[in-house]
Amino acid sequence: MNMNVLKISALLLALSTLPSIVLAAGAPDCHVGTYKLADGSLVDIDPVDDDGTHGWISADGRMGTLHPSTGDTWTSTLGWTKQEDGISVSFPDCGAGVIDFAGISGQRIAFDVQDVSFTSHGTALVGRLTMPKGVDKAPVVVLVHGSEPSSALSSPGVVSALQRLLPAEGVGVFAFDKRGTGKSGGKYTQDYDILADDVTAATTQARQSAGMRLGRIGFWGGSQGGWVAPLAANRTPVDFVIVCYGLAVNVIDEDQESIALQMREKGYPPETIAKGLEVGHAAETLFIDDFKDGYKEFDAMRVKYGKAPWYKDVRGDFSWLILPHTDKELRAMAKDFDWHTPFYYDAMPTLRSGKTPQLWILGGEDYSAPSEETGMRIKSLIADGKPFTLALYPRAEHGMRLFDTEPDGTRDTTRYVPGYFDMIRDFARDGRLTGSYGDAQISAPHPGP
């Protein structure tokens, strides 16, 4: 499912541009953009919060949070932690796109940008094509959403950064607000069939917008996009699919695997984990039944296990959201989860029938989308001669990020895994991986004779 959107729902229950930048927020912000530094490296600046904080991501995966200091100067903390990293950033001439990043000067990169609208299933969707400056052909990546209910065009984060980091390295990006988000019409849904049709329509628009400059074209699908992108690839001809922290199992298996992984890492024995999975099953049943049925089993489970010392550690990807709530509260919450999620969608027939080369990038410490079974399934497709490549980063969590673990078990993001952005660029541009990409464990088809 990926339940990032559920987490937001639990807490909460822009197209504007400048000539040289793609904005990640609705209002112009002269700091935002990807900068090429004097040493040849790339760093992207994006707003984070209304308090003036900005985030930065480098092409090698390093990242930090910029806090206003004096004048137009910021001090950085490591990743999403509160640890100072010694980096200071200033904008000597913000309007002219000049930056000083840790003592290295740089210039904001200009792109060719087109804002467009198109239609899918009678719904108006809004998108943007960002290309490297010039007239040369370039590959284009169509970004396929995860489960987030936010705008791809005006929300900060890795999707926003990819819209600049990839064009900065010669790869165009087409992004769009999925239905029910941002400036697109329609109602938010997790119906993979409809979402795949929306991606197909977006691809048609991307081809038209790129025109004679179009080289290769394909998909990047993050999280829930890992179910949608392969479906779309079987409906419209594309050259590649890149799935990042996605799944080849269904939504219920996702939650069950997440419960098992988290409890195993907390040191619980198999018999206790089995009880935790029983708790998850009762919670999952309520989701499957749209909160209309399943309460008898759910209440019996809570009577049976609610006071067990391990009960508090049952999380999963989404079961944890409803465990503390009364039946009355859950019935009232039902409308907030009316997304037509296909809980038992089987991805394997789509993957087996596809002929498009696919790169799957997974994290070994992913609690939201556990990778063990998915990795084995992708390896089985490789063994069967299918055009799949698997890259596993053993220490990465969801989003391909590394982290420090606090004494209470919470994770503090420190950076993206080294080689991650290079891997996306290379597969989009060349259709293959060459060399090493950090500590990624790569399984690829054997080359032909």
N, C-alpha and C positions, 0 to 999 in steps of 0.2 A: 504494500500500500504506500510506501514509506509514510510514516505517521508524523512527519514534521508539521504537517498541516493540522493534525489532531492536537499536537502540543500547543499550537497557536490557539486553536479553538478552546482548549482547556484554559488557557490563560485569559482569553479575551471574552468566553461564553457570555509622456513626458517626452513626452516626446520633444521637449525643447532641446535645441542643439546650438553649439557655436561652430564657426567654420572649421576649427582644428580639433574638436573633441566630440566624443559621444557622451552625453551626460547620463549619469546613473540616477539622477534625481530630476523632479519636474522643473525646478528652478535652476537657472544658470549658476554654475560654480566654477570659477576660473581655475581652481586647483585640480579638478577632475580630469583624468586622462592617463594615457600611457606615455612615459617619458623614456627617451633613449639617453643614457648617461655617457659621459666622456670615455668611460672604459668599455663601452659597447654593450653593457648590460641594460635590461629593461625593468622598469618598475611602474606599477599601476597604482594610481591614487583614486580612492572612491570615498564618498561620504558614508558615515556610519550612523550618526545620530544627530538629532537637532541641537545637541549641546556643542556642536562644532567639531566633534571627533571625526577623524577620517581613518580609513584603513589603507594599508599598502600591501601589495603582493608583488614579489619579483618573479621573473620568468623561471628562476631556479627553485621556486617554491617557498622561499622565505617570506614571512609576513609579519605585520605588526599593526598596532593601533596608534594613531597620531593624536596627541592631546595638545590643544592650544597652549602656547607658552606666552611669549611676548611678541608684539607686532605680528608679522606674518611667518612666525616660526613655531614649529611643533616639536615636542619630544615624543619618542616612541617607546611603547612597551611591547614585549615579546608576544607575538601571536594575539590570542585573546586572554592572556594572563595579565597580571598586574606587575610583572617583573620588568624593571627597566632594562633595555637592551643597548643603551649607549648611543642610539642613533638619533640625530637631530636633523630635521628637515625644514628648509625655508624656501620661499618663493620670492626671489629678489624682484622679479617682474612678472607677477602672476598673469596679468592680461596678455603678456607676450609669450606665455607658456614656458617660462624659465624656472628651473628648480635647482636647488642645492641639496643633494641627498647624501648625508653622512660625509660631507666634504667633497663630493663629486658633483660637478655641474652637469646639467642635462637640459634637453629641449623636448617639449611635448610634441608628439607625432600627429600629423594631420592625416585624416582619412577621407575617402569618398563615401558619403552617407546618403542613403535614400530612405525616407519614411514612406510607407505604403499601407494600403488597406486591401483586403481580399475577403472572399466569402467562402464559408464552408457550412453545409447543411442550412443555408439560409441565414447564417449568423455572420455579421461583420466582424472581422478580426484585424488587428493592427500590428504591423511588423516593421522591421528595420533591417536593411542590408548595409553592412559596413565592409568596405573593400580597401585594400592598400591603394594609395595614391598612384595614378598612372593609367596606362591603357593596356598593360599586359594581362594575359589570362591568369587567373588564380583559382585554386580550389575554393569551394564554399562549404562551410559546415552549417547545417540547419540545426539549431538548438532545440531539443525536445525536453519539455518540462518534466520536473519531478512532481511531487504531490503538493508543492507549495501553492498557497492561494494568492501569492503576490505577483506583481507585474515583473515580467522578464526585462522590460525596457526601462523601468524606473526604480528598481529595487537594488540596493547594494549587495555585493557578494560575488561568488566565483562566476556566476552566469554573467553578471555585468562585466567583470574583469576579462572574461574570455572574449567578449565582444570588441575588446581593444588589443589584448595581448596577442591573439591569433592574427589579426590584420597587421599588427606590427611586425610579424614574421612571415608575411606573405600569404596568409590564409584568410579568405573572407568569411564573414559570419552573417547568417540570417537569423534573427531572433524575433519572436512575436509574443504578445500577451495572449495566453491561452484563454479560451472562452470563460467568461465570468471573472476575469482579472484585468487590472489596469484599464486600458481604454478599449478593450475588446468587448463585444456584446455577449449575450447568452448567459447561461447559468453555469456556475462551476460544477464540474463533474469528474468522476474518476472512471467513467465508462471508457475502457481502453479502445473499443471499437470506434466510437465517435472521435476520441482524441487522435487515433491513427489517421482517420480521414482528415482531421484538421491539419495534421502534419503533412499529409499528401498535398492538400491545397496550398500550404505554406511553401512546399517544395516547388510547385508549379509557379508560384509568385516569385520565388527566389531565382528560378531560371530566367523568367521574363525580366526581372530587375537587373540581373547580372549581364544579360545579353551576350554580346560578342566576347566579353571578358571571362565568361564562365569556363573554368577548366573542369576538374572533377567536382562532384557534389555528393554529399552524404550527410549522415546524422551523428550528432553527439547527444546521447540520452543519459541523463543522470537520475539515479535512484528509480522512482516509478517510471521514468522515461525508458528504463531498460526493458520494460514490458511493451511499451508503446512503439519505440523506434523499430524493432524487428518486424512488428506487424505492418508498419508503414512501408518498410523496405520491401515487403512482399506485395505491395499495392502500387508502387511507383518505382521505376528503375533508378537506382542510385549506385554509386561506386563503392561506398563503404558505410559501415555502421560502427560507431564507437559507443560502447556501453560502460558507464562508470558507476561503480557501487550499486549495480542493479542485481536482479534475481532471475534465476531460471526455475524457481519453485513458486508455489502459489502464495497468496497473502496469509493464509492460515499457517502454512508451513513456516513462513517468515517469522510470525510471532512465536511459534513453538520453538524454532531454532534459536531465537533471541533469548527466550526464557532459559533454555538449556545452557547456552553459552555463558550468560551472565551468572547463573547459579554455579556452574562448574568453576568459573574463575574466582568465585567467592569461597571455593573449597567444599561445597556441599557434595555428599555422596550420591551415587545414582538413585538410591531409593527415595531420597528427599527431592531430587530433581524431578523424579516421576510424579511426586505429589504436586510440585510446582506446575508441571505441565497440565495436571488435572485442573488446577486453578485457572490456568490460561484457557483451557478448553471451554470452561463454563463462561468465561468472559467473552471469548470469541463467538460463542453461540449467540449471545445477545446481539453482537454486531451483525452476524449473518441473518438473524431474524428481524433486523431493523428495529430492535428493542420492543418488539410486539410479543415475543414469546421467549421462553428460556429462563424465566425468573425463578421457577421452582428449583431447577438444577443449580442456578447461580446462588440462591439463598442457602441451599443445602450445603454447597461447597464452603460458603463462608462460615456456617455453623461448625462444619467439620474441621476446617483448618484456620479460621480467622485468628485464633489466639496462639497459633504455632510460632515459635521464635523465628522461623525462616520466612514466614508469610510476607513480612515487610520487604523482602528481597526479591519477590516475584515482580518482574517488570515487563519484559517482552518489549515488542515494538509499540504495542498499543493497549494491551490488556491492563496495564497499570493505570490508565486513564479513568477507568470506571470502577476499580476495586473499592475505593472509599465511599462510593455514592449509594444512597438508599434507592430502593425500587422506584419511589415517586420521583426522585431527582433524575433517574435514568430515563424514565418515560418522558419527562420534560426535555431531556437532552436529545431525544431521537431525531428531531428536526435538524439538529446541528450536524448530523452525520448522514444525511440523506443524499449520498453522492453516487449511488448506483455502482458501488465498488464490486467488481467480479471476484469475490473472495476465493473461488476455486479455479480461477483461470489457469490453464495448463499451458505454459510457454513452450514446451518442448516440440509439439507438432509444428509450430511456426518456425522454430529454430532449425528443425530438421529439414523442412521444405525450402528454406531460404537458400539462395545462391549468392547472395551478396557477402563479400568478405567482412568479417566482424572482428573487432578488438574488444575484449572484455577486460576491464581494469578493476580489480577487487582488492579489498583490504582484509587482512587476517584478523583484525580486532574490531570489526564492524558489528556493533550491537544492533543497529537498526535494520541492516540487511546482511545477516551472517553469511559468510562466503563459502563455508566448507562444502555443502552439498552442491551449490551452484557451480563452484570450481570443478568438482568431480564431473558434473554434467557437461560443462564446456570441454573438459578434457576428453570425455567420451565422444563428443562430436568431432574433435580433432582426430581421435583415433579412427573414426569412421571416414576420414578423408574430407570432412567438411572444412570450408575456408575460414576457420576460426583461429584466433590467437588469444591466449590468456596471459595476463600479467598480474601476478599476485604480489602485493606489498604486505609482507607479514605483520608489520607493526602499525598499519594504518587503520584508522577508524572511518566511519561514514564521512564521505566527502573527500577521501584520500588525504586526511590530515593526521599528523603526528601529535602527541599529547603527553603531558605530564599528569600523573595520577596523584591526587591529594589524599591525605590520610583518611578522609571520609569516603574515598572511592570515586569522587567526582573527577572528571577529566578536564584539563585545561589545554586547549588547543595551542600548539606552539608554531606550526608551519604546515605547508603541504609537503608531501613526500618529494624528495629530489627526483627529477626526471619525469614527473607527471605531465607537465605542460609540454615538454619536448616530445613525449610519447604521442600526445594528441596531435600535435603539429605534424610529426613525421608520418603518422598513419593517414591523416587527411591528405597530405601532400603526395606521399609516395606509395601508400597502400601496404607498407611493410615497416617493420622495426629493424633498425640497424644499430649494433653496438649495445652498450649497457645503459640502463636508466635507473640510476640509484641502486637500491637493493631489490628491485623487481625480479621475481622468479618467473621467467617467460617460457610458456609452452606454445609452440607454433607448429603448423603443418610441416612435414618433411618436404624439402624442395624436390621438384621433379627431376628426372634424369637429364 
